[in-house]
Amino acid sequence: MITFVFANDATIEVIKKADVVPSIAVEDASTDYSDTFRLRFFKALNADLNVLSIFNVDRHYRVNDLYDDVLVDNKDMDYVLRYKISEDDGGAFSVQMLLFHHGENIFSKNYRVSKQNIYMFVSHAMAYDINEFMDQPSVAWMKRKVIFARLIAPMKSEIVISDYTLTYQHAVLKGGFNIFPKWANQKQDAIYYTDLDAKKPTLKYLNIKNGQIKSIISSDGMMVCSDVSSDGKRLLLTMANNGQPDIYSFDVDTHKYKRLTTYRGIDVNGQFMSKNKIAFISSRLGYPNVFSKRLDTNEVEQMVYYGKSNVSCSAHGNYIVYSARESSNAFSQNTFNLHLISTQTDYIRRLTASGVNEFPKFSKDGDAIIFIKNYKNQSAIGIIRLNYNKNYLFPLKYGKVQSMDW
Amino acid sequence: MKSIVLSSVVTALLMFSGCSKEPAVDNKADAVTTPAVQEVETVETETVSPENSVVDSGNANGSDMDMAAIESKLPTVYFAFDKYNITPEMQAKIDAAAELGKSDEAKSINVKLEGNCDEWGSDEYNFALGLKRAEAVKKALVADGIDASRISMVSYGKSNPVCSDHTKECWAKNRRVNFKLLP
């Protein structure tokens, strides 16, 4: 699977010229809803098509009342996507979609969701289906949900579910100081999070479907669920009995845990690389940096030989994305950039070039990386398509993201 | 608590004095009379209660009062960027805090050390850094003769700033350990 996604070494940049990819125009044939909402849907769909990275997407909002013919303006486009959004009797939101290639209808599909306010999920599904139809590597991550904690005041937070562009936001846990949410399984119907209002920091499990909360395990000082194994059976926790932050593995069924690191400084941010190998952040060289550890042989390896402050990482198979503070002076222009490394090569690929980029997280299939970018007092959610060497940014409306999982 | 009670008294008094002038308007005499009566009652109970509550809280929450007084004497320990070692200047503050902690009035009180960080760095690493700061203060207190069982620790990472400006001075204020007393 991994070798399929990264058919070529992902640390080597792919340079593609913009004019090599086919052009696509988008036409709105809707009559329902307000102009504002119609334009909003167009923008969402336009953005999703861009993120596919397989089209040169025309940004003009074109209205076409004739549902079955391509506009004259768009005759020269390689592809034309025509859609019609409409409101059903029960307030449901429906979309009919037609894809034309040189005037011929080559693909069509209809969508329906119960409420208008979740329109972005329809847009993501349309882009996903077009990508599948075009026979491109899967973008299943487009349809997945993001969970994040938002700080609303000192020691007050909310846990929010959103789509991958953070356009849709629904707070599932309000009140109190609950942070570090992580999806508990592939189905995304439950999360782990840290409750800091409890007497000791406590890992809790929230079933999103029925709202039930279970306490899992507590630790003095600190408790973070850093990663959940792909089968949901094992967790990597940072716990700190006696004030000593170390990484532990935790068995979800038996609740047994095992200490994996013993350095007396800081070891955090454990990430599964394979069944017997983890990546993590440690201060064992006197500054935060990325290391890996084999759990069978206890062999520890320094993964990065660049930067003096590599504070967080996300792993997918042999690949690790990490954020590094670029400036040696702590209080000069602070810049954190994301970098990609592979255990198979010595090459480092820089993924971002400006601002403070944090919370990198691989999609489950490793095809994309999600992150938060802060630049000139603005925050955005970023998507990096590794195979296409493209970054996309969606502005973030409000709230300071504390932690995020995809 | 007291300030809330007092401010509600002030509010009630203001409303009362405002209402007492109202009956001059004949048309609204009926409408005004009812709230005016309610307000009088409120003022009476509220003006009495703060006097009582001072006495009550003095009896019931004696340790709270002492604790607040002791807590106000305890230092905030500050740290350098990305560091959790204690500087000589901060060591002197911790030594003084330990002396206070051994005094008769404080020796039955436990302390929670709250570690905090500035806004830089990933939150998970920052949580650990905040905790190591709390742990460094704990070790210094234990070395000064405070029983380790009286000390608990928690880290808030960068989630509990006292200052939110994006300045060097502000970040320095956030890299700290606070003492919170527990009965």
Interface residues (C-beta under 8 A of the other chain):
Chain A: L151 P154 M155 S157 F177 I179 F180 L196 P201 D220 G221 M222 V224 S226 T238 A240 N242 G243 Q244 P245 G265 I266 D267 V268 N269 I281 Y287 P288 S309 V311 S312 S323 R325 A330 F331 N334 E358 F359 Q402 S403
Chain B: F81 D82 W120 G121 S122 D123 E124 Y125 F127 A128 L129 L131 K132 A134 E135 K138 S152 M153 V154 S155 Y156 S159 N160 P161 K168 W171
